[in-house]
Amino acid sequence: MAFCAVSGPLPNPPTTRPSCAVPIGGSNSTRLDNCCNSHINAIRTYADDCYQYCEVDNAADVQMCLDRDLGPYDANKPTFQCFNVVENQAVGGAHGRLRTPGIWAVVVLGISLASGLLSVL
C-alpha cells in the first residue's frame, strides 16, 4: 500500500456513475460499507489502495448517511466525497447542498389550495 496523504478533495473514483468515496483508515471503511449497503453495492479500492468507493443509484442518500456518520463535508480535510450526483440532489456535505423542494412543496401547495377552496365555499 502506498503512502496516502489526504489534504484536499478526494480524487475521482474510476467511474462515471454516482458514487461516494472515503480515504481508507479508521472507521471510514465500515461507515462506507454501512451507508452504501455493501450487500447490494460493492465497495472497491482505487488510487493505489488509498481510497474506497461504492457506486449507487442515489448518491444523495449515501451522502446524507456519511454526513451523519463522519461529519459535514470539509474540502480542506475530507472524510468523504460523493461524485456524479444527479442534479437537484445533494452535491456536497452539509455545506453547499442543493435541494429540490420535493414532496414538501407538493404538500404545502396542496394544503394551500385546499384551504383556499374551503374559504370560497
FENNOR-V238986 format. One record per backbone hydrogen bond with DSSP energy under -1.0 kcal/mol. CO is the residue of the C=O (numbers start at 1). NH is the residue of the N-H. E is the energy in kcal/mol with one decimal. If there is no record, write none. Layout:
# FENNOR-V238986
co,nh,e
CO,NH,E
CO,NH,E
This chain:
# FENNOR-V238986
co,nh,e
13,15,-2.5
18,56,-2.3
19,83,-3.4
20,54,-1.9
21,81,-2.0
22,52,-2.6
25,28,-1.8
27,31,-2.5
28,32,-2.8
29,33,-2.5
30,34,-2.4
31,35,-2.9
32,36,-2.5
33,38,-2.0
37,40,-3.3
37,41,-2.3
44,53,-2.6
46,50,-1.1
46,51,-1.7
47,50,-1.2
48,2,-1.0
50,24,-2.9
51,46,-1.9
52,22,-2.4
53,44,-2.8
54,20,-1.8
58,62,-1.2
59,63,-2.9
60,64,-2.1
61,65,-1.9
62,66,-2.8
63,67,-2.7
64,68,-2.0
65,69,-2.5
66,70,-3.6
67,71,-1.2
81,21,-3.1
83,19,-2.1
86,89,-1.5
102,106,-1.2
103,107,-2.6
104,108,-2.9
105,109,-2.7
106,110,-2.7
107,111,-2.6
108,112,-2.6
109,113,-2.6
110,114,-2.4
111,115,-2.6
112,116,-2.4
113,117,-2.3
114,118,-2.3
115,119,-2.0
116,120,-1.2
117,121,-1.6
